[in-house]
Amino acid sequence: MPNLVIDIGNTALKAAWSDGTTLGKTFRYQGERITGFISGLIEKERPDVMVISTVKDISANDMASLGRKCGRLVVMDRNRTEEALAHGILPYISPDRAASIIASRHLFKGRGCTLFDFGTVMSVDFIGQDGKYAGGNVSPGCRTRFRALSRYSKNFPLYDTPETVPEVGTSLQTSVESGIMTGLLFEIQGYIDRFKENIVVFTGGDAIYFAKRMKNSIFVVCNLVLMGLALIADEYVENTR
C-alpha cells in the first residue's frame, strides 16, 4: 500500500497504510516520540504520499525529516488549512473534522449527513445533499464533562463513563452518571430529530458506546478520519499520473 495516513489527536496517534481509499492495518501510539514512531513505520517502505492531520505542532526540523522519507508530505494543522479550503470547508474547522467531512461526502454521496465525532470534544457537523458543508457545533466530550465537574466542584469525585445509565440517580455517583449521560443522549437525540432527513454517522472513541444507546439507525465508521486522509492522499496520486 503506497500511501501513509496519520491522525495525531489530543490523546493518541492513529495511522494506517492506504491504497486508494482502502485502509490497511491501523496503528495506535500514545507517547511523546511521535516523529520517531512515524519514522519506524516508514523504515522499510517509502510512502508515495504521507498525509498528516494533527492538533499538535510539528517542528520545522521534523517536517523536513519526514518530507525526505516520502514522495510527498501533506500536513493539515491549525496553520495549514489549504486542504480544508480546497474541499469547501472553512479554515477554523480542525483537520480531523475536515477529514471526517471529506470521508462522509464520499461514503454517502447525494445524501445529507449529521456527523457526530465523540472524543475529547463532541463535534456535530452537517453536510447537505449537495455535499456542501453547512456548519457544525462543538461541546465538551463525555469524559471531559466528568473531569470538568470534578475539577470545578469540590463536592464531586471523578467518575467515569458507566456501563448502564440509570434514568434517575439514587446516589451521588449515579446522580452524576445519569446527569451527564442522559444530558448527552438528549443532546444527541435533539440534533437527530432536528435534521430527520439526514443520515446519522458516528465516529470517534465513544461512537459504539453511544450508538448502542440510540433508537435511530446509526452508521458507525470508526476510522472515518483516516479514510478522509486516504482520499486526500489518493487525489495527489491521481494528479501526478
Backbone torsions as a table, in degrees:
resi	resn	phi	psi	omega
1	MET	NA	120.9	-165.5
2	PRO	-81.2	-22.0	-174.8
3	ASN	-108.3	154.3	177.6
4	LEU	-125.6	127.6	179.7
5	VAL	-118.7	138.4	-171.9
6	ILE	-138.1	132.1	174.9
7	ASP	-118.8	114.6	178.9
8	ILE	-101.7	108.4	-176.9
9	GLY	-100.7	-167.6	-178.7
10	ASN	-69.4	-33.8	-175.0
11	THR	-114.8	-21.8	-175.5
12	ALA	-156.7	163.5	174.1
13	LEU	-106.6	136.2	172.5
14	LYS	-123.9	139.0	-177.7
15	ALA	-143.7	156.8	176.2
16	ALA	-158.3	147.0	168.7
17	TRP	-78.2	146.4	-179.3
18	SER	-136.8	147.0	175.2
19	ASP	-126.1	104.6	-169.5
20	GLY	65.9	-125.5	177.9
21	THR	-100.1	7.1	-179.4
22	THR	-91.2	126.1	179.6
23	LEU	-93.9	141.9	173.3
24	GLY	-93.1	-152.9	-179.4
25	LYS	-59.6	138.9	179.6
26	THR	-95.3	134.7	177.9
27	PHE	-110.3	144.0	179.7
28	ARG	-129.5	138.6	-178.7
29	TYR	-143.1	133.1	172.9
30	GLN	-123.5	114.4	-177.8
31	GLY	169.5	-179.2	-176.1
32	GLU	-95.2	-18.9	-175.6
33	ARG	-91.3	62.8	-174.7
34	ILE	-65.4	-46.9	-179.2
35	THR	-63.3	-38.5	177.2
36	GLY	-63.2	-39.7	178.5
37	PHE	-64.7	-44.8	179.3
38	ILE	-62.9	-42.5	179.1
39	SER	-59.9	-35.4	177.4
40	GLY	-65.5	-34.2	179.6
41	LEU	-67.3	-32.5	-175.3
42	ILE	-105.7	15.8	-179.0
43	GLU	-64.7	-37.9	-176.0
44	LYS	-101.7	-14.6	-178.4
45	GLU	-142.8	128.0	-178.4
46	ARG	-90.6	118.9	179.4
47	PRO	-72.9	144.5	173.7
48	ASP	-64.6	-49.3	178.8
49	VAL	-131.0	134.3	174.0
50	MET	-120.2	120.1	-179.7
51	VAL	-112.4	125.7	-178.6
52	ILE	-120.3	124.5	170.1
53	SER	-105.5	126.2	-174.0
54	THR	-144.4	140.0	172.0
55	VAL	-92.5	-7.4	180.0
56	LYS	-107.2	150.3	178.8
57	ASP	-74.9	138.6	174.4
58	ILE	-107.3	127.8	-176.5
59	SER	-67.0	159.3	179.5
60	ALA	-60.7	-38.5	179.2
61	ASN	-64.1	-42.6	179.1
62	ASP	-67.7	-37.6	176.9
63	MET	-60.9	-44.8	-179.4
64	ALA	-64.5	-41.2	179.9
65	SER	-63.4	-46.1	179.7
66	LEU	-67.8	-36.0	179.7
67	GLY	-61.7	-31.7	179.7
68	ARG	-75.6	-12.9	-174.4
69	LYS	-104.1	10.9	177.6
70	CYS	-147.4	166.1	178.8
71	GLY	-71.3	-37.3	-179.8
72	ARG	-149.4	128.4	177.6
73	LEU	-107.4	126.0	176.9
74	VAL	-121.4	121.7	-179.5
75	VAL	-116.8	130.6	175.7
76	MET	-115.7	115.2	177.3
77	ASP	-146.4	-168.5	-174.8
78	ARG	-66.4	-22.4	-179.8
79	ASN	-99.8	-14.4	-178.3
80	ARG	-117.3	94.4	-173.6
81	THR	-112.4	12.4	-175.8
82	GLU	-60.0	-40.9	-177.9
83	GLU	-65.8	-42.4	178.2
84	ALA	-60.5	-47.1	-179.3
85	LEU	-62.3	-38.6	-179.7
86	ALA	-63.9	-23.5	179.9
87	HIS	-104.4	17.4	175.6
88	GLY	72.5	25.3	-179.2
89	ILE	-110.5	132.9	-175.4
90	LEU	-64.1	145.8	-171.8
91	PRO	-67.9	-16.6	178.8
92	TYR	-75.6	-15.0	179.4
93	ILE	-68.7	131.9	-180.0
94	SER	-62.8	152.5	-174.9
95	PRO	-61.5	-34.4	178.9
96	ASP	-68.5	-39.0	175.8
97	ARG	-63.9	-42.3	179.4
98	ALA	-58.8	-43.3	-180.0
99	ALA	-64.8	-39.5	178.4
100	SER	-64.2	-39.1	178.5
101	ILE	-64.1	-43.9	178.9
102	ILE	-60.6	-42.8	179.8
103	ALA	-67.2	-40.4	-179.6
104	SER	-64.1	-40.1	176.1
105	ARG	-57.5	-41.3	-177.7
106	HIS	-69.1	-44.3	-175.8
107	LEU	-71.9	-35.2	-173.4
108	PHE	-123.4	47.4	-178.0
109	LYS	-57.6	131.7	179.2
110	GLY	85.4	2.4	178.9
111	ARG	-122.7	143.1	172.7
112	GLY	-72.4	145.0	-177.2
113	CYS	-129.9	140.3	165.5
114	THR	-110.8	113.3	-170.3
115	LEU	-109.1	118.1	177.1
116	PHE	-104.8	131.9	173.9
117	ASP	-120.6	115.4	-175.0
118	PHE	-100.6	104.0	178.8
119	GLY	-145.8	-142.6	175.5
120	THR	-56.8	-38.4	168.5
121	VAL	-115.3	159.1	171.2
122	MET	-105.6	114.0	177.7
123	SER	-104.5	145.0	177.5
124	VAL	-128.2	118.0	-177.8
125	ASP	-120.4	148.1	-175.0
126	PHE	-121.8	129.6	-179.2
127	ILE	-121.9	128.6	180.0
128	GLY	-75.5	168.3	178.2
129	GLN	-60.0	-27.8	179.0
130	ASP	-82.6	2.7	179.1
131	GLY	86.8	-4.4	-178.7
132	LYS	-75.9	141.9	177.3
133	TYR	-75.0	126.0	-173.9
134	ALA	-104.5	2.1	179.5
135	GLY	115.5	177.3	-178.8
136	GLY	-170.5	170.1	-178.3
137	ASN	-126.5	158.0	178.8
138	VAL	-133.9	136.0	174.2
139	SER	-142.9	168.8	-179.1
140	PRO	-60.9	141.5	177.1
141	GLY	-73.9	176.1	-174.1
142	CYS	-57.2	-60.0	-177.1
143	ARG	-68.2	-28.5	176.0
144	THR	-62.6	-36.3	179.3
145	ARG	-67.5	-41.5	176.6
146	PHE	-62.6	-44.5	-179.2
147	ARG	-65.9	-39.8	-179.1
148	ALA	-64.4	-42.2	-179.4
149	LEU	-63.6	-40.5	178.8
150	SER	-70.0	-38.6	-175.6
151	ARG	-71.5	-39.1	-172.1
152	TYR	-98.7	3.5	174.0
153	SER	-138.1	127.6	-178.1
154	LYS	-72.5	-14.4	-174.4
155	ASN	-86.2	-10.1	-173.2
156	PHE	-118.0	119.7	172.5
157	PRO	-68.3	171.5	177.7
158	LEU	-86.4	113.8	175.4
159	TYR	-105.7	169.1	-178.7
160	ASP	-121.9	175.3	-177.8
161	THR	-60.2	122.3	-178.5
162	PRO	-80.2	152.9	176.8
163	GLU	-72.9	-39.1	176.4
164	THR	-118.4	142.0	-177.0
165	VAL	-111.3	110.7	177.9
166	PRO	-70.2	148.2	179.3
167	GLU	-66.3	-38.0	179.9
168	VAL	-136.4	133.4	179.7
169	GLY	-71.5	143.0	177.5
170	THR	-122.8	9.6	175.8
171	SER	-152.9	173.7	179.1
172	LEU	-60.5	-46.3	-177.4
173	GLN	-64.6	-48.3	-177.6
174	THR	-70.3	-26.5	175.6
175	SER	-65.4	-42.2	177.9
176	VAL	-67.3	-47.8	-178.3
177	GLU	-60.6	-46.8	-178.9
178	SER	-67.8	-40.4	-179.1
179	GLY	-62.1	-46.3	-178.4
180	ILE	-71.8	-47.7	-174.3
181	MET	-72.4	-41.2	178.2
182	THR	-64.7	-39.9	176.8
183	GLY	-60.3	-42.9	178.4
184	LEU	-64.3	-43.4	-179.8
185	LEU	-64.1	-39.4	175.4
186	PHE	-63.1	-41.1	-179.5
187	GLU	-62.2	-46.3	179.7
188	ILE	-62.8	-48.3	-178.2
189	GLN	-62.8	-33.9	178.5
190	GLY	-61.7	-42.4	177.1
191	TYR	-65.6	-41.2	-179.0
192	ILE	-63.2	-42.9	-178.8
193	ASP	-68.6	-31.4	-178.6
194	ARG	-70.4	-32.9	-178.8
195	PHE	-120.9	65.3	-172.6
196	LYS	-64.4	-24.8	-177.8
197	GLU	-78.1	-11.7	-175.6
198	ASN	-84.4	147.6	164.5
199	ILE	-69.3	141.0	-179.2
200	VAL	-106.4	125.1	-177.2
201	VAL	-121.5	128.8	176.0
202	PHE	-110.7	137.4	172.3
203	THR	-145.4	174.8	-179.2
204	GLY	97.6	174.0	-172.2
205	GLY	-61.6	-32.4	-178.1
206	ASP	-103.0	15.7	-174.7
207	ALA	-60.2	-47.5	-177.3
208	ILE	-66.6	-39.2	179.5
209	TYR	-55.1	-48.7	-177.3
210	PHE	-77.6	-34.1	179.9
211	ALA	-60.7	-37.0	-179.9
212	LYS	-67.3	-17.6	-175.2
213	ARG	-105.5	6.1	179.3
214	MET	-102.9	147.4	178.0
215	LYS	-87.7	-15.9	-178.1
216	ASN	-80.8	164.5	172.9
217	SER	-77.1	122.6	-174.2
218	ILE	-123.2	137.8	169.2
219	PHE	-97.0	119.6	177.1
220	VAL	-103.3	119.7	179.7
221	VAL	-124.9	99.6	-170.8
222	CYS	-68.4	-36.0	-177.0
223	ASN	-106.1	40.9	-175.6
224	LEU	-62.9	-40.3	179.8
225	VAL	-62.6	-47.9	180.0
226	LEU	-62.3	-35.5	177.9
227	MET	-64.1	-42.1	176.9
228	GLY	-62.7	-40.9	177.9
229	LEU	-65.7	-36.2	177.5
230	ALA	-64.5	-37.2	176.8
231	LEU	-63.8	-40.7	177.8
232	ILE	-64.0	-45.3	178.9
233	ALA	-60.0	-41.6	-178.6
234	ASP	-65.8	-33.2	177.2
235	GLU	-62.7	-39.6	177.6
236	TYR	-65.9	-39.3	178.2
237	VAL	-63.8	-45.3	-178.9
238	GLU	-64.1	-37.0	-178.0
239	ASN	-72.6	-16.7	-179.7
240	THR	-97.8	-1.7	-179.9
241	ARG	-83.1	NA	NA
